[in-house]
Amino acid sequence: MTTLGWILLDHGVALLSVAAWFAAGVAAALRQARLACIALVVAIVLIPLRIFTVAMLAGAGWWYVQEKVLLSLPILAASGLAAVVVAGRPLVTARRDPSTVVPAGGVVTLLTAAYAALAGLATTLLVGYPLTWGSAMISIALVCLAAVLTARVVTRSGHPSSDGDRPAVGGAEVSRRSVLRIAGGVVAGGLGGAGTAVSLRPDVGHTGHSPSTLSVADLRGARAPGPGGTTVRRVLTAQSATVRLSSGQAVDAWTYNGQAPGPAIVATQGDLIEVTLRNKDIEDGVTLHWHGYDVACGEDGVPGLTQPVVTPGEEFRYRFRADQLGTYWYHTHQASHIGVRKGLYGTLVVHPRVRQERQLDLTLPLHTFGDTLVVADQDGHTDHTAEAGTPVRLRLINTDPDPHRLTLSGTPFRVTAVDGRDLNHPGEISEVGLRLPAGGRYDVEFTMPHSPVVLVADDVVLRIAPDRAAARPEAAPDTAGWPELDLLHYGEPAPAAFDARKADRHFTLVLDRGVAVVDGRPAYAHTVNGRAHPSIPDQLVAEGDLVTFTVVNRSLDTHPWHLHGHPVLVLSRDGVPAAGSPLWVDTFDVRPGQVWTVAFRATNPGIWMNHCHNLPHAHEGMMLRLAYTGVTTPYGDAHAGHG
Ligand SMILES: [Cu+2]
């Protein structure tokens, strides 16, 4: 079973356990001894089962079980044992002899076990990893508080106290005092926990004191093309516009230059790319982020971190050298969960200086407007022709927040590049599905055969035929059952760029959902190590460091992880080393229950966003910064790099 399977099973067992303890407690309170006995037996049986599911999950990593091992199971075992000791015998007696009643203590201990089971589950779902003293204390205090309140209610409702049938007048008095004491404990514990969390937050600031500081405002790109290169100048004006899709459907969009996707930027290696961004009427403001392109930090387009946001009437000029070959894209990084979805994106392709002749080279960004998937600017069938024998390259770009599954039928093909970087000896493949992560790019190449080739992405079909006669539409081939290509085992290994065992810095990012403060309000956030942006501590590196990340997904959502400014080399997934071509990516899909390790060399000084590229997730907290020591930003605020 997969880790996700164990996560779901463990959630299920935990939920059943809560239900069984509550059933036992409530049935005992209602003098349904038989039902209470059955529920108690179920609850007891579920404890070893729960220990088993937790043990299996532990095999996938401590991150998945920490709060369960340190809190949930101990409090459940302790309260469950107490319940069995106090309520077990009276329940059995009451079942045989309906005239006897389970004493108040029995009911209270059974319900306390229920509260403990519930607190454990709530800690998993709301707090996650890592468990802090503060949250553990709050959980325990809440269980105690609930137990005391229950004791008051139960003793008042006429259940005999454990000592017999004495009226519980004094007991009520003691209980009131206990309630106050425990309520005070909860408040103190909560404040203490929050205070500790705040005081532990490192103060990585925007204003430098050290004389060797470097401002991101000074980390700008080249001003001139490389030898033999020219300057590719573009003006992109952000503006709202009605975009008409090929099917005739009108989309109320935010655009660059009135079109979505925005103008394709095409350059040749060594060119200088100079783009002036103007904002006509996008009130939220805009920027340009060059996704996957390792520009200097000051060109990275993150508002409040690498530049001020560009508001209506303003402009910002980006300049960088087109040194990296391949397929990339650009998009706004301001409120990007809205802006990119509405159309503020376009493609960036850098060709080698010597280009292949007579090649069909199609750049195909996939984007969803509403419910409509658009490939390039087409939302229905698209036809192209290429003579048999023509080399064809399809540049597939996922600009959506979720992965896309693509298939190519009618020819064997190779995935020659991932995220703009060439693979080493990629083999010919056919009848496999390609899963393209959010933000990711695949270059697919083949030689045009004598019969049509069909690319299918959801319900969009792109057909390439050797001549117009063959381009007649027919039913798209059924590719649903094709297995998925695993890029970690595709292509041939090559000597590594570095020895990742000798990393200078290692960071673990545990991705989850939980209660955290987002935009100043508590929210059920997408979290990293139990926190949400901007409270997640910066990752500090020094120039030249070899850095490794372990990215763990405890949640039930896929998180396409994206580090700005650096490609990362995939080392392993779920403990299995990558065995194919060296795989350099800027976005990798961490699916529920997966653990990825990646490495990179810190060679691009700056302060870089490191976030989930499901942009709504990033907006809901799943975003942090990787900061080089000594680099500061003059644009910073508490929400630096927002969205
Ligand atoms: Cu995500």
Residues whose N, C-alpha, C, O or C-beta is under 5 A from the ligand:
A	BS01	CU	T558 H559 P560 C612 N614 H617
